[in-house]
Amino acid sequence: MRYIMASARPIHLSLLLAFVVLLWPLVSEGGSTSASDTRPRIVAFGDSLTAGLGVQADESYPAQLQRQLDSLGYHYRVINAGVSGDTTAGGLRRVPWILNSKPELVILELGANDGLRGLPVDQTKNNLRQIIRQLQEAGTTVVLAGMKLPPNYGQDYTASFEAMYRMLAKECRLLFIPFFLEGVGGSSSLNQADGIHPTKEGYEVIVEQVLKVLRPMLNEGTPNPMPAHKQG
């Protein structure tokens, strides 16, 4: 009996993995599967910084971005496709599922875990390039979010890592956010205790940075007037 149970575990795990993979596009959309929602889709494609590790689901940057777009009158649907711990290699494997959502625009935030593991920059760059090309070939607009690493990884490595994003943005002609954590990274008041993942307030800052890049190209709906108490 022990042997049978031990042998069954891998089968059960395989079935569970297959189940998760099949449902991933639905889970990543926050459980909303309404076919009547015809708004063009923005997919936030990334790792734990996109998934919102350590904060409530409605405090993640994709959720806050959705609320901001709604309040401004832009009719887009934001899908959170962040997976904690994901690398660019993992992201490359996920591209077909990203495309299943038929996104008009993808905000690509990947690479930080590659850098923290000290993976070769050329390897990370090649993975990102392949992700970008597959998305572009499907007619998707890509916004690339750059990242930076702590200085303890060595000046040559950190400089090459940061430059990689600028080079890809130029090579692939992408909309570019130079540093995804601009104004948040290094701030104890805007990050959780681990010093890596933003708080709700940190994500608010990130959303403002993302909107600066997105708004010039948003074409659905007309922005609503600012509330009276916010007018200058």
C-alpha positions in Angstrom: 0.0 0.0 0.0 2.8 2.4 0.8 4.3 1.7 -2.6 1.1 2.4 -4.3 0.5 5.6 -2.5 4.1 6.8 -3.2 3.7 5.9 -6.8 0.4 7.8 -7.0 1.8 11.0 -5.7 3.7 12.0 -8.9 0.5 11.3 -10.9 -1.6 13.4 -8.6 1.0 16.2 -8.8 1.0 16.0 -12.6 -2.7 16.2 -12.7 -2.7 19.1 -10.3 -0.1 20.9 -12.4 -2.1 20.3 -15.6 -5.2 21.7 -13.9 -3.4 24.8 -12.8 -2.0 25.4 -16.3 -5.4 25.0 -17.9 -7.0 27.4 -15.5 -4.1 29.9 -15.4 -5.6 32.4 -17.9 -8.8 32.5 -15.8 -7.1 32.9 -12.5 -4.8 35.7 -13.8 -7.9 37.7 -14.7 -9.1 37.8 -11.1 -11.7 35.1 -11.7 -13.6 37.2 -14.3 -14.6 35.1 -17.3 -17.4 37.2 -18.7 -17.4 36.9 -22.4 -19.4 40.1 -22.6 -16.5 42.2 -21.5 -15.2 43.4 -24.8 -12.9 46.1 -23.5 -9.3 45.9 -25.0 -7.0 44.2 -22.6 -3.8 45.3 -20.9 -1.9 42.4 -19.5 0.6 43.1 -16.6 3.1 40.4 -17.3 5.7 39.9 -14.6 7.0 38.4 -11.4 6.1 39.0 -7.7 6.4 42.8 -8.2 3.4 42.5 -10.6 1.6 39.8 -8.7 1.6 41.9 -5.6 3.3 39.6 -3.2 2.6 40.6 0.4 -0.3 43.0 -0.3 -4.0 42.4 -0.8 -5.1 41.5 -4.4 -6.8 44.9 -4.7 -3.6 46.7 -3.7 -1.4 45.3 -6.4 -0.3 47.6 -9.1 -2.5 46.0 -11.8 -5.6 46.3 -9.6 -4.8 50.0 -8.8 -4.1 50.7 -12.4 -7.5 49.3 -13.3 -9.1 51.7 -10.8 -7.2 54.6 -12.1 -8.1 53.9 -15.7 -11.7 53.5 -14.7 -11.7 56.8 -12.9 -10.1 58.6 -15.9 -12.7 57.1 -18.3 -10.4 54.8 -20.2 -12.2 51.6 -21.1 -9.5 49.0 -20.7 -9.5 45.7 -18.8 -6.3 45.1 -16.8 -5.2 41.5 -16.3 -2.7 40.6 -13.6 -0.4 38.0 -15.1 2.3 38.2 -12.4 3.8 35.0 -11.0 6.0 35.3 -7.9 9.5 34.0 -8.4 9.2 34.0 -12.2 12.4 34.4 -14.3 12.6 35.5 -18.0 12.9 31.8 -18.9 9.6 31.1 -17.1 8.0 34.1 -18.7 9.1 32.9 -22.1 7.2 29.6 -21.5 4.1 31.6 -20.5 3.9 33.7 -23.6 1.3 31.4 -25.3 -1.0 31.8 -22.2 -0.5 35.6 -22.3 -1.6 35.6 -25.9 -4.6 33.6 -25.0 -5.9 36.7 -23.3 -5.7 38.5 -26.7 -4.0 41.6 -25.2 -3.8 44.9 -27.0 -1.0 45.9 -24.7 1.5 44.1 -22.4 3.5 45.7 -19.6 6.5 43.5 -19.4 8.2 43.5 -16.0 10.6 40.6 -15.8 14.3 40.0 -15.1 14.8 41.0 -11.5 14.9 37.3 -10.4 17.4 36.5 -13.1 19.6 39.3 -11.8 19.2 38.4 -8.1 20.3 34.8 -9.1 23.3 36.2 -11.0 22.3 34.6 -14.3 24.2 35.7 -17.4 22.9 39.0 -18.7 23.1 37.8 -22.3 20.8 34.9 -21.3 18.3 37.2 -19.7 18.4 39.6 -22.7 17.8 36.8 -25.2 14.8 35.5 -23.2 13.3 39.0 -23.1 14.0 39.5 -26.8 12.1 36.3 -27.6 9.2 37.3 -25.4 9.0 40.7 -27.0 9.2 39.4 -30.5 6.5 36.8 -29.9 4.2 39.4 -28.5 4.9 41.9 -31.3 4.4 39.2 -34.0 0.9 38.7 -32.5 0.2 42.4 -32.9 0.6 43.3 -29.3 2.1 46.6 -28.1 4.8 46.1 -25.5 5.8 48.4 -22.7 9.1 47.3 -21.2 9.8 48.0 -17.5 13.4 48.3 -16.7 15.0 47.1 -13.4 18.1 47.8 -11.4 20.1 45.6 -8.9 21.7 46.3 -5.6 25.3 47.4 -5.9 26.6 44.4 -4.1 26.4 42.4 -7.3 29.4 44.2 -8.7 29.5 47.3 -10.9 30.1 45.5 -14.2 27.2 43.1 -13.7 24.7 45.8 -12.4 25.7 48.2 -15.2 25.3 45.6 -17.9 22.0 44.5 -16.4 20.5 48.0 -16.3 21.8 48.8 -19.8 20.2 45.6 -21.2 16.7 47.1 -20.9 17.6 50.3 -22.6 19.2 48.4 -25.5 16.1 46.2 -25.9 13.8 49.2 -25.8 15.8 50.8 -28.6 16.3 47.6 -30.6 12.6 46.6 -30.5 11.2 50.2 -30.5 9.3 49.8 -27.3 7.6 52.2 -25.0 10.0 52.2 -22.0 9.8 52.7 -18.2 13.5 53.1 -17.3 13.1 51.9 -13.7 9.9 50.1 -12.6 10.5 51.0 -8.9 11.4 54.6 -9.5 10.6 56.6 -6.4 9.9 53.4 -4.5 13.1 51.3 -4.4 15.1 52.0 -1.3 12.3 53.7 0.5 11.5 52.1 3.9 8.1 53.8 4.0 7.1 52.5 0.6 8.4 48.9 0.9 7.5 46.0 3.0 9.8 44.6 5.7 11.8 42.6 3.1 12.9 45.9 1.5 12.1 44.5 -1.9 8.3 44.4 -2.4 6.3 47.6 -2.4 3.4 48.4 0.0 0.0 49.5 -1.2 1.4 53.1 -1.1 4.5 52.0 -3.0 2.3 50.6 -5.8 0.4 53.8 -5.9 3.6 55.5 -6.9 4.4 52.8 -9.5 0.9 53.2 -11.1 1.6 56.9 -11.5 4.8 56.2 -13.3 3.1 53.6 -15.5 0.3 55.9 -16.4 2.8 58.6 -17.6 3.9 56.1 -20.3 0.5 54.6 -21.1 -1.8 57.6 -21.3 -0.5 59.1 -24.5 -1.4 55.9 -26.3 -4.7 55.0 -24.7 -7.5 55.4 -27.3 -10.7 54.0 -25.7 -13.1 56.5 -24.2 -12.6 60.1 -23.1 -11.0 61.0 -19.8 -13.5 62.2 -17.3 -13.0 65.7 -15.8 -11.0 65.8 -12.7 -13.0 65.9 -9.5 -13.6 69.5 -8.3 -11.4 69.1 -5.2 -8.4 68.1 -7.4 -8.7 70.9 -9.9 -5.8 73.3 -9.8 
